[in-house]
Structure formats: C-alpha cells, structure tokens
C-alpha cells in the first residue's frame, strides 16, 4: 500500500512539474524579477521553483489524504470560484489604475 502511494506521489510530482516547465506567467515573472534584481538575480529562479514545488506538494498530499472529498462539495467549489474571480478582478483593476497613473511598465 505504501509503495503505491509513493508511486502516485512521484508520478503526480512529475506531472505537476511538467506543467510548471511550460512557458507562461510563472516564467515571465521569473525573467522580469531576475532582470530587475541587480545582485544575485540567479537566486530568483531558485525561490520561484521552490515555492511552486512546495505548493504542488501540499496540494498532492492534501488530495492523497482525502481533501478531494471536500472539493466535490458544490458550495466549496462556488466559494473557490468566487474568490478566484474576485482576485482576477482586483488584479485587472490594479493594472488599469497603474496604467492611468503611469506607474505600470508596458
């Protein structure tokens, strides 16, 4: 039983990391922060990868421990969707405000 969990864990980590390796917002963030950092910019990538891997590991462990049962509840799904949507609206409004104030680099 324990061996199966290890296999599932390793496979899940490989799948998660393969998704993280695809160019996207995380890569863009890493490149921008690396270029903005005058000293030790190479450490930015390390910290971004470490943070992403830790979050993925927490999610996988939660799923293996039965957290997925909670996520099947329609109220929880709606709450997560609403919170995510609200955060996207906040980020969009923040970008618009910064563009208006000319503080946002385009």
FISE-871066 format. One record per residue (C-alpha): residue number from 1; x, y, z. Coordinates in pm, 1 decimal, padded with zeros to 6 digits, always signed. Layout:
// FISE-871066
{NUM, {X, Y, Z}}
...
***
This chain:
// FISE-871066
{1, {+00000.0, +00000.0, +00000.0}}
{2, {+00278.2, +00240.9, +00094.3}}
{3, {+00464.1, +00165.0, -00230.4}}
{4, {+00156.3, +00256.4, -00433.3}}
{5, {+00133.1, +00590.5, -00252.7}}
{6, {+00497.7, +00663.9, -00329.3}}
{7, {+00444.3, +00579.5, -00697.6}}
{8, {+00135.9, +00804.0, -00710.2}}
{9, {+00326.0, +01082.2, -00533.1}}
{10, {+00624.6, +01064.4, -00769.4}}
{11, {+00401.1, +01046.7, -01077.2}}
{12, {+00197.6, +01343.9, -00952.5}}
{13, {+00511.4, +01547.9, -00893.1}}
{14, {+00636.8, +01470.9, -01244.6}}
{15, {+00303.9, +01573.8, -01395.6}}
{16, {+00293.0, +01891.4, -01185.4}}
{17, {+00648.5, +01988.6, -01271.5}}
{18, {+00589.3, +01924.9, -01640.2}}
{19, {+00306.1, +02176.8, -01620.1}}
{20, {+00535.6, +02420.4, -01443.8}}
{21, {+00800.7, +02388.7, -01714.0}}
{22, {+00570.7, +02513.3, -01989.8}}
{23, {+00634.6, +02883.2, -02061.2}}
{24, {+00368.8, +03100.2, -01905.2}}
{25, {+00309.8, +03363.2, -01637.8}}
{26, {+00548.9, +03199.3, -01392.4}}
{27, {+00832.8, +03206.6, -01645.3}}
{28, {+00753.0, +03568.0, -01730.4}}
{29, {+00757.8, +03662.2, -01361.8}}
{30, {+01088.9, +03482.0, -01311.2}}
{31, {+01253.6, +03656.2, -01607.0}}
{32, {+01128.1, +04001.1, -01504.0}}
{33, {+01236.5, +03962.2, -01141.0}}
{34, {+01574.4, +03820.2, -01244.4}}
{35, {+01640.1, +04120.3, -01467.4}}
{36, {+01519.1, +04366.2, -01201.5}}
{37, {+01746.2, +04219.0, -00934.3}}
{38, {+02088.3, +04380.1, -00957.3}}
{39, {+02270.1, +04134.1, -00730.7}}
{40, {+02215.0, +03759.8, -00714.7}}
{41, {+01940.4, +03755.9, -00974.8}}
{42, {+02009.2, +03387.7, -01029.6}}
{43, {+01851.1, +03313.4, -00690.3}}
{44, {+01511.5, +03436.4, -00810.6}}
{45, {+01462.5, +03122.8, -01020.0}}
{46, {+01553.6, +02900.6, -00727.6}}
{47, {+01299.9, +03064.7, -00497.4}}
{48, {+01025.1, +03061.5, -00760.5}}
{49, {+01080.9, +02691.1, -00830.9}}
{50, {+01095.4, +02608.8, -00460.0}}
{51, {+00773.6, +02797.5, -00389.0}}
{52, {+00590.5, +02636.3, -00679.3}}
{53, {+00711.4, +02287.2, -00585.8}}
{54, {+00604.1, +02334.2, -00222.5}}
{55, {+00255.1, +02443.6, -00323.4}}
{56, {+00223.1, +02148.1, -00561.8}}
{57, {+00343.2, +01910.9, -00289.9}}
{58, {+00089.1, +02046.4, -00040.5}}
{59, {-00191.0, +02005.0, -00294.8}}
{60, {-00086.6, +01648.3, -00380.4}}
{61, {-00056.5, +01547.0, -00014.3}}
{62, {-00397.5, +01701.4, +00052.4}}
{63, {-00552.4, +01505.0, -00231.6}}
{64, {-00388.0, +01182.8, -00113.5}}
{65, {-00519.4, +01243.0, +00239.0}}
{66, {-00876.6, +01277.1, +00116.4}}
{67, {-00905.4, +01652.3, +00073.1}}
{68, {-01064.7, +01591.1, -00266.4}}
{69, {-01386.8, +01490.7, -00086.5}}
{70, {-01420.0, +01849.2, +00036.7}}
{71, {-01360.6, +01984.7, -00313.3}}
{72, {-01657.1, +01790.2, -00451.6}}
{73, {-01895.7, +01996.9, -00238.0}}
{74, {-02068.4, +02247.5, -00467.6}}
{75, {-02059.8, +02521.1, -00201.6}}
{76, {-01681.9, +02489.3, -00167.4}}
{77, {-01638.4, +02491.8, -00545.9}}
{78, {-01852.0, +02806.9, -00575.2}}
{79, {-01660.8, +02975.1, -00290.9}}
{80, {-01324.5, +02898.8, -00452.1}}
{81, {-01452.1, +03016.4, -00790.8}}
{82, {-01590.9, +03337.6, -00644.3}}
{83, {-01268.7, +03410.5, -00455.4}}
{84, {-01061.7, +03341.5, -00767.0}}
{85, {-01285.2, +03560.2, -00981.4}}
{86, {-01270.9, +03842.2, -00727.6}}
{87, {-00891.7, +03820.2, -00721.3}}
{88, {-00875.0, +03834.6, -01102.3}}
{89, {-01097.3, +04143.7, -01098.7}}
{90, {-00871.8, +04300.4, -00833.8}}
{91, {-00558.6, +04232.0, -01040.4}}
{92, {-00721.9, +04375.0, -01352.9}}
{93, {-00835.0, +04688.6, -01172.0}}
{94, {-00488.4, +04729.0, -01020.7}}
{95, {-00327.7, +04717.0, -01365.8}}
{96, {-00576.9, +04970.3, -01503.2}}
{97, {-00513.4, +05206.1, -01209.7}}
{98, {-00135.8, +05176.7, -01253.0}}
{99, {-00163.6, +05244.8, -01626.3}}
{100, {-00374.4, +05553.0, -01555.2}}
{101, {-00116.4, +05673.7, -01302.4}}
{102, {+00164.9, +05582.4, -01547.4}}
{103, {+00338.6, +05367.4, -01286.8}}
{104, {+00299.8, +05046.7, -01485.3}}
{105, {+00577.4, +04949.7, -01726.6}}
{106, {+00431.7, +04839.5, -02059.6}}
***
